[in-house]
């Protein structure tokens, strides 16, 4: 897709970490302004592996002034849930919830897989807990959920460690669950069939917008990247390398 595409698509779907922000970091003031302006022109959805609370902290808390939130849709936990803004709050449209029983089994599977993988030194201190239950998703972050961005980027730049972890976790999961790569240090576990493609399908049905009329913007639109599931849909795609590139693209789209 050309950067100067016009008109603006009926719905633009964004990945979060690496696309709109650095990993688990808040929107910059400039990016918040661009998104706010975009919301006056079209509908916007943001999809990522974090829980809703992470979205509210990284995105919503950064908006200033009168923002058209009725045009914004949030898909936390990689599309396992969908929220829209109505009557002053975020209403849940759906959530593919993981039961506490299955969550316990998955946590055991992760712990066994980490030991079997050989890529994690359990004696090294982490930044917070490594396993996080997010309702519709369970995430394992090798360095801990609060690891600094620089440390995360250095840990597995070639994805070799995460490939091993993904394989070992997959072997041990209960039936009906899958493991995929999330962020730079993360493996995400969800119910089978729940991914970013699922989220896009649900958006299309709810909003009556054909997938081919939508645009997806992400930094991992490559084989085995955490945006690759969108290739199973008819959505248009725009690959970016960083939030800076996303901001440049949005500037051209809005002001061409």
VENPENOR-V66602 format. One record per backbone hydrogen bond with DSSP energy under -0.5 kcal/mol. NH is the residue of the N-H (numbers start at 0). CO is the residue of the C=O. If there is no record, write none. Layout:
BEGIN
<<NH/CO> <NH/CO>>
END
This chain:
BEGIN
<<4/1> <9/212> <10/212> <11/42> <12/10> <12/214> <13/44> <14/216> <15/46> <17/20> <18/15> <19/15> <20/15> <24/21> <26/57> <31/27> <32/28> <33/29> <34/30> <35/31> <36/32> <37/33> <38/34> <39/36> <40/37> <41/37> <42/9> <43/70> <44/11> <45/72> <46/13> <47/74> <53/50> <54/50> <55/51> <56/52> <57/53> <58/54> <59/54> <60/55> <61/58> <62/59> <66/64> <68/66> <70/67> <71/68> <72/43> <73/82> <74/45> <76/49> <77/47> <78/75> <79/75> <79/76> <80/75> <81/93> <82/73> <83/90> <84/71> <85/83> <85/88> <88/85> <90/83> <90/88> <92/81> <92/90> <93/81> <95/79> <96/94> <97/134> <98/96> <102/98> <103/99> <104/100> <105/101> <106/102> <107/103> <108/104> <109/105> <110/106> <111/107> <112/108> <113/109> <114/110> <115/111> <116/112> <117/113> <121/119> <123/120> <126/142> <127/125> <131/138> <133/131> <133/136> <135/133> <137/188> <138/131> <139/186> <140/129> <140/138> <141/139> <141/184> <143/140> <144/128> <145/126> <146/143> <151/147> <152/148> <153/149> <154/150> <155/151> <158/155> <162/158> <163/159> <164/160> <165/161> <166/162> <167/163> <168/164> <169/165> <170/166> <171/167> <171/168> <172/168> <172/169> <176/173> <177/189> <179/187> <181/185> <185/182> <186/139> <187/179> <188/137> <189/177> <191/175> <193/190> <194/192> <198/194> <199/195> <200/196> <201/197> <202/198> <203/199> <204/200> <205/201> <206/202> <207/203> <208/203> <212/209> <213/210> <214/10> <215/235> <216/12> <217/237> <221/219> <224/221> <226/219> <227/224> <229/226> <230/227> <231/228> <232/229> <235/210> <235/213> <237/215> <239/217> <245/241> <246/242> <247/243> <248/244> <249/245> <250/246> <251/247> <252/248> <253/249> <254/250> <255/251>>
END
